Amino acid sequence: MSEKNKKTLLVVAAVILDADGRVLMAQRPKGGPHAGQWEFPGGKVELGETPEAALCRELYEELRIEPCEHCLQPFSFTSYAYPDFHLIMPLYLCRQWDGIARPQEGQQIKWVKPKELRKLDLVPADVDLASEVGDRIVGGRRFE
């Protein structure tokens, strides 16, 4: 499929940091695209939604956590060409939320130190972002 004929998909994701400076990662469930690979939690932005509202909705649906929309801090983004669509994904930093992360969609989750993210089998669009997180977040603090 030529680049100009690909659909562009807007997806949002979060670097969810706990008090120990670890990042919450989710494993794609069996039976779907990229099954078994790891990713930053998030999902598609629906028509009429802001990216922040979409991220809050997705994190609640997937993990039953509720971040404060105003506490989400823009961190980075990726623009990635998959074979059948083009992905645009803003990545937000999330340090505060209500609830305890519990997978709701058959996925596994785990907490990972930022420098260890690249050791995971990541979905392709998250590989460069994981490197950036590993380079810019140390002990839960962001460095430019």
Protein Blocks (a to p, Z undefined) as FASTA:
>chain_A
ZZklpccddddddddddfkopacdddddehiahihiacdedddddehiafklmmmmmmmm
mnopacdfklpccfbdcddddfkbccdddddddfbdedjdddfehpacddddfklmmmpc
cdfklmmmmmmmmmmpgghiacZZ
